Amino acid sequence: MPTRRVPHNNHSVRLCNNRSLLTIKYKGIYKTKNNIRTYCTTENREMIKLNPWFVTGLTDGDGSLYITTRKDLTSRHGFHISLEYKITAVIHPLNFKLLELVQTFFDGVGIITKDKNAYQYVIRNRNHLSKVREHFENYPLQTTKHLHFQLWCRVLDLKQGKDHLTLADFMEVLAIKALFPEGLNDSVKAAFPVIKSITKPEFISSTSKLNGHWIAGFTQADGTFGLNYHKVTQMRLGYTCQGQFRISQHARDLIVLNRILVYFCCGSTRMNRKIDQVYVFSVASDSDLMNIIIPFFQKYYIYGAKLLDLEDFSRGVHIIHNKGHLTPEGLNELKKIAYGMNAYRKF
């Protein structure tokens, strides 16, 4: 497999067919705490510029647009209304770096926080949220999150330049928030038991071809690179291994998976039998993985911890393509790779 290099004066990312697959070099130093390397950001924040469609794809998967209500006795109506844009990522140094890249993409605004299970990049400042709005107006969300974006923008318009909302505007905000997945909390319902409902905008999916960078960002969020090592009594060695690339979505966004299917012209989209209302786009053909999927990600990059799974996946698919899974040595190597990636990975 040829080496993939993302050129830059002070950084390189390589994807190649050897044991030391990932090399990421950044100008500056590393800080180490509890055996986890986190990146020093003062020198290296400008070294990678994310493609705008990648940011949209990442948001379609791991991003959220929030309308929050908080009890506030100083507020005219007893509640403070605020807006948020948030992207969440699993705890891993490379995912932290990815969120820094997103922060840089939005001109350095917002903050990155850490809780027990995840990193979160959040923008709350009303003026800074205008950058978010401008981005998604130019590079639209492709999933049903686009509906939430339209409603979110309506609230942003209502709050623009106003210290206090009129009662009519405030009630409209509550009606809009009721349409979001988290809905209204009990304290709001108790204070305003009668809220006039509004009609949710209809989602009309685009019929245009998806952008490759959007698919890469969406994969970063909701995709999986897997090596399925399992027992097969019919095989001479008793086990086999198969590569599989997957993207999962709720049924409401099945149309997006079908658009991905059209983009790649391979694979299939099926209902997940184990999880209700979830569908999976999957590619498992050896030739399709070798000739379509892996070359795609050599052209359209991903940047977070999933890059480690991609390189292990690529190495495994090459072993399988070269019939290594039919030898004890190759099968043992595939087992080591499979049980060292995704949920099994330690850092």
C-alpha positions in Angstrom: 0.0 0.0 0.0 1.4 3.4 -0.9 2.2 5.9 1.8 -0.3 8.6 2.4 1.2 12.0 3.3 -0.5 15.2 4.2 2.2 17.7 3.4 2.9 20.7 5.7 6.0 22.5 6.8 5.8 21.1 10.4 3.5 18.1 10.2 2.9 14.9 8.4 0.5 12.1 8.6 1.4 8.7 7.0 -0.7 5.7 6.3 1.5 2.9 5.1 1.8 -0.9 5.2 4.2 -1.4 8.1 4.1 -1.8 11.8 4.8 1.8 12.6 1.7 3.0 10.7 0.9 6.4 12.2 3.4 9.2 12.4 2.1 12.5 13.5 4.7 15.2 14.0 3.7 18.6 15.4 5.8 21.7 16.0 6.0 22.4 19.7 6.1 20.0 22.6 3.9 17.3 24.2 2.6 17.6 27.7 2.2 14.3 29.6 -0.2 13.6 32.4 -1.3 10.2 33.7 0.5 8.6 30.7 -1.8 10.4 28.2 -0.2 12.8 25.8 -2.1 16.0 25.1 -1.0 18.5 22.6 0.5 21.8 23.3 -1.6 24.2 21.3 0.4 27.5 21.3 2.5 26.5 18.2 0.5 24.1 16.2 -3.1 25.3 15.9 -2.7 26.6 12.4 -1.0 23.6 10.8 -4.1 21.8 9.5 -7.0 23.5 8.0 -10.2 21.4 8.0 -12.3 21.3 4.9 -15.6 23.1 5.5 -17.6 20.1 4.4 -15.7 17.9 6.8 -16.9 20.1 9.7 -20.4 19.8 8.4 -20.2 16.0 8.2 -18.7 15.8 11.7 -21.5 18.0 13.0 -24.1 15.9 11.2 -22.8 12.9 13.2 -21.4 14.2 16.6 -22.7 17.8 16.7 -25.7 19.3 18.3 -27.6 22.6 18.2 -29.1 23.4 21.6 -31.7 25.8 23.0 -31.4 25.9 26.7 -33.7 27.3 29.4 -32.5 28.2 32.9 -34.4 29.5 35.8 -33.5 33.1 36.3 -35.5 35.4 38.6 -33.8 38.5 37.1 -35.2 37.6 33.7 -38.5 39.2 32.6 -40.2 35.8 32.2 -38.4 33.9 34.9 -36.2 31.9 32.6 -33.0 32.7 30.7 -32.8 31.5 27.1 -29.5 30.7 25.5 -28.2 28.9 22.4 -25.3 26.5 22.0 -23.3 24.7 19.3 -21.5 21.6 20.5 -19.4 18.8 19.2 -18.7 15.8 21.4 -15.8 13.3 21.1 -14.6 10.2 23.0 -11.7 10.8 25.3 -8.5 10.3 23.3 -5.6 12.7 22.6 -6.2 12.7 18.9 -9.9 13.5 19.4 -8.8 16.4 21.6 -6.6 17.6 18.8 -9.4 17.3 16.3 -11.6 19.5 18.5 -8.8 22.0 18.6 -8.8 22.0 14.8 -12.6 22.6 14.7 -12.0 25.5 17.2 -9.4 26.9 14.9 -11.8 26.5 11.9 -14.2 28.8 13.8 -11.5 31.4 14.3 -10.6 30.2 17.8 -13.9 31.0 19.5 -15.6 28.7 22.0 -14.1 26.4 24.6 -13.1 22.7 24.9 -14.1 21.0 28.1 -13.7 17.5 29.5 -16.1 15.4 31.5 -15.8 11.8 32.7 -16.6 10.2 29.3 -16.0 12.8 26.6 -14.5 16.1 25.3 -16.9 18.8 24.3 -16.3 21.8 22.1 -18.9 24.4 22.8 -19.8 27.9 21.4 -22.3 29.9 23.5 -21.5 33.6 22.8 -24.3 35.0 20.7 -21.9 36.9 18.4 -19.7 33.9 17.9 -22.7 31.7 17.1 -23.2 33.9 14.0 -20.0 32.2 12.6 -21.7 28.9 13.1 -24.8 30.0 11.3 -22.9 31.5 8.4 -21.0 28.2 8.0 -24.0 26.0 7.9 -25.8 28.3 5.5 -22.9 27.9 3.1 -22.3 24.2 3.8 -25.7 22.8 4.8 -26.3 19.9 7.2 -27.3 16.9 5.2 -29.2 14.9 7.9 -32.5 15.8 9.6 -30.3 18.0 11.9 -30.9 20.6 9.2 -34.4 21.0 10.5 -33.1 21.8 14.0 -30.7 24.3 12.5 -33.6 26.2 10.8 -35.5 26.3 14.1 -32.3 27.2 16.0 -31.7 30.1 13.6 -35.2 31.4 14.2 -34.4 31.6 18.0 -31.1 33.3 17.1 -33.1 35.9 15.1 -35.5 36.5 18.0 -32.7 37.1 20.4 -30.5 39.2 18.1 -29.9 42.6 19.6 -32.4 42.1 22.4 -31.7 42.0 26.1 -35.3 40.8 26.9 -37.7 38.9 24.7 -41.4 40.0 24.5 -43.8 37.5 26.0 -44.9 36.5 22.4 -41.3 36.0 21.4 -40.6 34.0 24.6 -43.5 31.7 24.0 -42.4 31.2 20.4 -39.0 30.1 21.7 -40.6 27.6 24.0 -42.8 26.2 21.2 -39.6 25.8 19.1 -37.7 24.2 21.9 -40.5 21.7 22.4 -39.7 20.3 18.9 -36.1 19.5 19.8 -35.2 16.0 21.1 -34.6 17.1 24.7 -37.9 19.1 24.7 -39.0 21.3 27.6 -38.0 20.5 31.2 -40.5 20.1 34.0 -39.9 23.6 35.5 -40.7 25.3 32.2 -43.8 23.1 31.8 -45.0 23.9 35.3 -44.5 27.7 34.7 -46.1 27.6 31.3 -48.6 24.7 31.1 -50.2 25.9 27.9 -47.8 26.5 25.0 -49.2 26.9 21.5 -47.6 24.2 19.2 -46.0 25.0 15.9 -45.5 22.9 12.9 -42.1 21.4 12.4 -40.5 22.2 9.0 -40.6 19.4 6.5 -37.2 17.8 5.8 -36.4 17.8 2.1 -33.2 15.9 1.4 -30.9 17.1 -1.2 -30.6 15.0 -4.4 -27.1 16.3 -5.3 -24.0 14.1 -4.9 -22.5 14.2 -1.5 -19.1 15.9 -1.0 -16.3 13.4 -0.2 -15.1 15.6 2.7 -18.6 15.5 4.2 -18.5 11.7 4.1 -15.1 11.7 5.8 -16.4 14.0 8.6 -19.6 11.9 8.9 -17.4 8.7 9.1 -15.3 10.3 11.8 -18.4 10.6 13.8 -20.6 7.6 13.0 -18.5 5.3 10.9 -16.6 2.1 11.9 -13.6 0.3 10.4 -13.7 -3.3 11.6 -12.0 -6.6 11.2 -14.4 -9.4 12.1 -12.3 -12.3 13.5 -14.6 -15.2 14.2 -14.9 -19.0 14.3 -15.9 -20.9 11.2 -15.8 -24.6 11.5 -15.7 -25.1 7.7 -12.4 -23.3 7.4 -9.2 -25.4 7.6 -7.8 -23.2 10.4 -11.2 -23.1 12.2 -11.3 -19.2 12.1 -11.4 -16.5 9.5 -11.3 -12.7 9.3 -13.2 -10.3 7.2 -13.0 -6.5 6.8 -16.1 -4.4 7.0 -16.7 -0.6 6.7 -20.0 0.6 8.3 -22.0 3.7 8.9 -25.0 3.5 11.1 -28.0 5.9 11.4 -31.5 6.1 12.8 -34.3 5.4 10.4 -35.1 9.1 10.1 -31.8 9.5 8.2 -32.0 6.4 6.1 -32.0 8.6 3.0 -28.5 9.8 3.9 -27.2 6.2 4.0 -28.7 5.6 0.6 -27.0 8.7 -0.8 -23.7 7.3 0.6 -24.5 4.0 -1.1 -25.0 5.9 -4.4 -21.7 7.8 -3.9 -19.6 4.6 -3.5 -21.6 2.4 -5.9 -20.9 -0.5 -3.6 -22.1 -2.1 -0.4 -25.6 -2.4 0.9 -28.0 -0.6 3.3 -29.9 -2.9 5.7 -31.9 -2.7 8.9 -29.9 -3.5 12.1 -31.7 -6.5 13.5 -30.3 -5.9 17.0 -31.2 -2.3 17.4 -34.7 -1.0 16.6 -35.0 1.8 14.0 -31.3 1.7 13.1 -30.0 1.1 9.6 -26.5 0.3 8.5 -24.6 1.1 5.3 -22.0 -1.7 5.0 -19.2 -2.7 2.6 -17.6 -6.1 3.2 -16.4 -7.1 -0.2 -12.6 -7.6 -0.3 -12.3 -6.0 -3.7 -14.5 -3.0 -2.9 -12.6 -2.3 0.3 -9.3 -2.5 -1.6 -10.3 -0.6 -4.7 -12.9 1.9 -3.4 -13.1 2.4 0.4 -9.4 2.6 1.3 -8.4 4.8 -1.7 -11.3 7.1 -0.8 -9.8 7.7 2.7 -6.4 8.3 1.1 -8.0 11.2 -0.7 -10.4 12.4 1.9 -8.8 12.5 5.4 -10.0 11.8 8.8 -8.1 13.2 11.8 -9.2 11.9 15.2 -8.6 8.6 17.0 -10.5 6.8 14.2 -7.4 7.4 12.0 -5.7 4.7 14.1 -8.6 2.2 13.4 -8.4 3.1 9.7 -4.7 2.3 9.4 -5.2 -1.0 11.3 -8.1 -1.8 9.1 -6.1 -1.0 6.0 -3.3 -3.3 7.1 -5.8 -6.1 7.8 -7.6 -5.7 4.5 -4.2 -6.0 2.7 -3.4 -9.2 4.6 -6.8 -10.7 3.6 -6.5 -9.5 0.0 -3.1 -11.3 -0.2 -4.7 -14.5 1.2 -2.8 -14.2 4.5 -6.0 -15.2 6.4 -5.5 -18.7 5.0 -2.2 -19.1 6.8 -1.6 -19.6 10.5 0.8 -16.6 10.6 -1.5 -14.3 8.7 -4.5 -15.3 10.7 -2.7 -14.8 14.0 -1.6 -11.3 12.9 -5.2 -10.5 11.9 -6.3 -11.6 15.4 -3.8 -9.3 17.0 -4.9 -6.3 14.9 -8.6 -7.0 15.4 -8.3 -7.2 19.2 -6.2 -4.0 19.3 -8.6 -1.6 17.5 -11.9 0.2 18.1 -13.3 -0.6 21.6 -10.2 -2.8 22.4 -7.7 -0.1 21.8 -5.8 1.2 24.8 -3.9 4.4 25.0 
